[in-house]
Every structure is written in C-alpha cells, then in structure tokens.
Amino acid sequence: MKKICWSNSATPTELRSLLKTLSNHYPIRNNGRGVNVSFRKIKGEGICEIKRSGNSVNIRYSTPAQAARGVGAVLSGVAGEGKIYRESTPFKTLGIMLDCSRNAVITVEHAKEWLRELSLLGYNMVMLYTEDTYELAGEPYFGYKRGRYTAKELKEMDDYAAKLNIELVPCIQTLGHMEQILKHGEYWKVRDTSSVLL
C-alpha cells in the first residue's frame, strides 16, 4: 500500500490530531508522495463515502469516526480504484468493552494499539472494564498480583483516545463481580457472598 498523504491546511481541524496520531504507526503522512487524501464533512448520520481516482482519494464523512473508518478502508484496499465506496450506519455510538479484570490487565501500550485499530474501524467509544484493577489509595489488594492502572495511566489512555476522537469510559463494579478482591481476609467483614458486597 502506498502512503496516504494529507494536507494540514486543507484538512478539517477535527481530524488533524487523529491523522497525526495514526501516522506514528501507519503509512499516513502530512504532505509527501503517495495517495493524496482530502476530506469533506457532509450532513447526515453515520455516512462514509470514498471516491478514488488515480492517486487522489476524497473521503466524505458525517462524523470524525466515519472519517477514520474511511482512512481504514483506504489503507486496507476496500475502497477500490474508480469506484465509489459508500456505507452508512444509524448508530451514533459504536463501542466495545475491553475486559481488564480477568487475569492481568492489558498494558497501556497495548490499550493504545486497540484504540488505533478501533479508530480505523469507525469506533468512537471504548469501555475499560475494571472491577478492582485500578489504584485506590489505602487499598493495596486492588489489583494485587494482577496489575492495576494508576490515575496517571488512565489519564494517559484517555488523552490518547481523545486524539483519535474516541471516548474512553471507565467501568467499575460497586456491589457484585468482586470475587478477586473479596477473597482477601481483610474484606470478609464487608462480604455478603464470595462475589457480592454487603
């Protein structure tokens, strides 16, 4: 696949951080030689339309997530030469939940890899499912021997997701699904069953 080239001055502001972030891992460059991509925002819901002619590609999109999906389609070769590739979805939110509570938590770098891939697929929301795998002051058993995210790491992932126009949603448990933390004797006084708080 040839490099995708875009012009900072001709690209909508809402897409610039997305393209700059993706360029660190994919053949996407600000100016240069390759397939020249231009973007045009259009009205409508969930629309992505790609027209390729020679070394020029025009991506019409309704949301930043659809623009990113268009870039993914160009990179993958789905959008063919001389054809108009068009898709639409009625969904305003397209998301996934990553389970960071079973076994060890995924690293921050691996989470970023997921975010990049999901961006190119048109996702705009990612939930991190963390039952007890986050840092909590005064609670050393949270994430004990499994890993836990610090507040700094969660902020780093959230900032990275924002560059890709993805909302990062932290998910925690407050009553049930607490097997891992409630197995420690220190928490028996607040335990109802092996997995539920009083």
Backbone torsions as a table, in degrees:
resi	resn	phi	psi	omega
1	MET	NA	132.3	175.7
2	LYS	-69.0	163.1	175.9
3	LYS	-67.8	145.8	171.9
4	ILE	-94.5	127.3	179.8
5	CYS	-116.1	140.0	179.0
6	TRP	-136.6	155.9	-179.6
7	SER	-105.6	126.2	-179.4
8	ASN	-57.7	-44.0	-176.4
9	SER	-70.4	-27.3	-177.5
10	ALA	-97.5	-1.7	-177.3
11	THR	-100.5	134.9	178.0
12	PRO	-54.0	140.5	-177.6
13	THR	-53.5	-38.5	-176.2
14	GLU	-65.4	-12.1	-178.6
15	LEU	-106.8	-9.6	-172.6
16	ARG	-65.7	-45.9	-179.4
17	SER	-67.1	-34.1	175.7
18	LEU	-58.5	-52.2	-177.3
19	LEU	-66.3	-39.5	177.9
20	LYS	-64.0	-41.3	-179.8
21	THR	-66.9	-44.6	179.6
22	LEU	-66.4	-29.4	-176.2
23	SER	-65.5	-18.1	177.4
24	ASN	-73.3	-12.5	-174.6
25	HIS	-133.0	-11.8	-177.9
26	TYR	-130.6	161.8	179.8
27	PRO	-75.7	67.2	179.8
28	ILE	-124.1	123.3	-176.1
29	ARG	-130.9	147.1	173.6
30	ASN	-83.1	108.3	-173.9
31	ASN	69.1	178.7	-179.4
32	GLY	108.4	-169.7	-178.7
33	ARG	-97.8	148.1	179.0
34	GLY	140.8	-153.5	178.2
35	VAL	-84.1	117.8	-178.0
36	ASN	-84.4	119.8	-177.3
37	VAL	-108.0	132.5	173.6
38	SER	-121.2	154.3	-176.2
39	PHE	-124.3	143.2	175.5
40	ARG	-140.3	122.4	179.1
41	LYS	-80.0	136.4	179.9
42	ILE	-127.9	162.9	177.5
43	LYS	-80.5	153.6	179.9
44	GLY	129.5	177.7	-178.8
45	GLU	-111.5	126.7	170.9
46	GLY	56.5	38.2	-176.3
47	ILE	-101.3	135.3	173.7
48	CYS	-135.2	120.3	-179.4
49	GLU	-132.3	128.9	-176.3
50	ILE	-124.1	129.6	175.7
51	LYS	-124.2	121.9	-178.7
52	ARG	-116.6	131.2	177.4
53	SER	-140.9	109.0	-178.1
54	GLY	62.9	-125.2	179.2
55	ASN	-96.7	19.7	178.6
56	SER	-120.6	134.6	177.4
57	VAL	-130.1	131.7	175.1
58	ASN	-114.4	123.7	177.9
59	ILE	-109.9	117.8	173.3
60	ARG	-100.3	133.6	-173.4
61	TYR	-145.3	155.9	177.9
62	SER	-102.8	-25.1	178.2
63	THR	-138.3	160.0	176.4
64	PRO	-57.2	-33.9	178.8
65	ALA	-63.6	-37.8	178.3
66	GLN	-71.2	-33.7	175.5
67	ALA	-64.3	-43.4	178.4
68	ALA	-63.2	-38.7	177.3
69	ARG	-63.7	-37.1	176.3
70	GLY	-62.6	-42.6	177.3
71	VAL	-61.6	-42.6	177.8
72	GLY	-61.2	-38.8	179.3
73	ALA	-67.3	-36.7	177.8
74	VAL	-69.1	-45.4	179.4
75	LEU	-60.5	-38.2	-176.2
76	SER	-81.9	-12.9	-179.1
77	GLY	87.0	7.0	178.9
78	VAL	-64.8	-39.1	179.1
79	ALA	-83.3	102.4	-174.5
80	GLY	-82.9	163.9	179.3
81	GLU	-62.5	132.2	173.9
82	GLY	71.9	6.7	179.9
83	LYS	-118.4	156.0	173.9
84	ILE	-99.9	120.7	177.2
85	TYR	-101.0	125.0	-176.4
86	ARG	-137.6	138.6	173.2
87	GLU	-148.0	156.3	176.7
88	SER	-146.8	154.1	178.5
89	THR	-137.3	144.3	178.4
90	PRO	-82.3	-5.2	-174.9
91	PHE	-85.0	132.5	175.3
92	LYS	-84.2	-28.2	179.4
93	THR	-122.0	128.0	174.6
94	LEU	-125.5	114.8	-173.6
95	GLY	-139.7	174.1	180.0
96	ILE	-143.5	151.7	174.1
97	MET	-110.7	123.6	176.6
98	LEU	-97.9	121.9	-177.5
99	ASP	-80.9	110.0	179.1
100	CYS	-110.0	27.9	-178.3
101	SER	-119.3	-11.1	180.0
102	ARG	-98.9	130.2	-177.8
103	ASN	60.4	-135.6	-179.3
104	ALA	-91.6	152.4	178.1
105	VAL	-72.5	152.7	175.9
106	ILE	-73.2	149.9	180.0
107	THR	-70.9	163.2	177.2
108	VAL	-61.2	-41.9	179.9
109	GLU	-64.3	-38.0	178.3
110	HIS	-69.3	-37.0	176.4
111	ALA	-61.9	-40.1	178.4
112	LYS	-63.6	-37.7	177.3
113	GLU	-61.9	-44.3	176.0
114	TRP	-58.6	-45.3	-178.2
115	LEU	-60.4	-42.1	178.9
116	ARG	-63.4	-47.6	-179.1
117	GLU	-61.4	-44.5	-178.9
118	LEU	-65.8	-35.6	176.9
119	SER	-58.9	-45.8	-179.0
120	LEU	-68.6	-14.7	176.3
121	LEU	-95.2	-1.5	177.0
122	GLY	92.7	13.4	178.1
123	TYR	-76.7	146.4	177.9
124	ASN	-129.3	10.4	177.9
125	MET	-152.4	135.0	176.5
126	VAL	-133.9	127.8	176.3
127	MET	-102.4	134.1	173.4
128	LEU	-101.4	112.5	-179.0
129	TYR	-86.0	107.6	-177.3
130	THR	-127.0	101.8	179.8
131	GLU	-69.3	-56.1	178.6
132	ASP	-143.1	31.1	-175.8
133	THR	-107.8	45.8	174.4
134	TYR	-138.9	155.1	-177.9
135	GLU	-72.0	131.8	177.8
136	LEU	-136.1	119.4	-175.4
137	ALA	-54.6	131.3	177.0
138	GLY	79.8	4.7	-179.1
139	GLU	-123.8	80.3	-174.8
140	PRO	-67.4	-16.6	-179.2
141	TYR	-84.2	-8.3	176.3
142	PHE	-67.0	114.6	-178.2
143	GLY	75.4	15.7	-176.8
144	TYR	-57.7	122.9	-179.2
145	LYS	59.8	15.9	177.1
146	ARG	-127.4	-17.2	-176.0
147	GLY	98.6	153.5	178.1
148	ARG	-153.8	153.3	178.5
149	TYR	-88.9	135.7	172.8
150	THR	-82.1	164.9	177.1
151	ALA	-60.7	-37.0	179.1
152	LYS	-63.8	-41.8	179.2
153	GLU	-66.5	-40.4	178.2
154	LEU	-63.7	-40.3	177.7
155	LYS	-65.7	-40.2	178.3
156	GLU	-60.5	-43.6	178.8
157	MET	-67.0	-39.2	179.8
158	ASP	-65.4	-43.0	178.5
159	ASP	-62.9	-40.4	180.0
160	TYR	-66.0	-43.8	178.1
161	ALA	-60.1	-40.8	-179.3
162	ALA	-61.3	-36.0	177.7
163	LYS	-63.2	-26.6	-179.8
164	LEU	-96.9	10.0	-178.4
165	ASN	61.4	36.1	177.6
166	ILE	-115.0	133.8	174.7
167	GLU	-87.0	123.8	177.6
168	LEU	-96.2	123.4	-176.0
169	VAL	-115.6	117.5	176.4
170	PRO	-79.7	135.4	179.1
171	CYS	-121.1	123.9	178.0
172	ILE	-125.9	161.7	175.9
173	GLN	-100.4	141.9	179.7
174	THR	-117.8	-14.2	178.4
175	LEU	-132.5	-60.7	-175.8
176	GLY	-99.3	-177.6	179.3
177	HIS	57.0	37.5	-176.5
178	MET	-111.5	29.3	-175.8
179	GLU	-54.3	-43.4	-173.7
180	GLN	-65.0	-40.7	-178.2
181	ILE	-82.1	-33.8	-176.4
182	LEU	-77.4	-6.6	177.1
183	LYS	-77.1	-13.9	178.8
184	HIS	-84.0	133.5	-176.7
185	GLY	-53.5	-30.5	-179.5
186	GLU	-60.1	-23.0	-176.6
187	TYR	-104.5	2.7	-177.5
188	TRP	-61.4	-30.4	-179.0
189	LYS	-69.4	-16.5	178.7
190	VAL	-111.6	13.2	-175.8
191	ARG	-95.4	134.7	173.6
192	ASP	-95.7	-60.8	173.1
193	THR	-120.7	-173.8	-178.7
194	SER	-65.3	-15.5	-178.3
195	SER	-127.6	-1.7	-173.2
196	VAL	-124.7	136.0	174.6
197	LEU	-73.1	158.7	175.0
198	LEU	-59.4	NA	NA
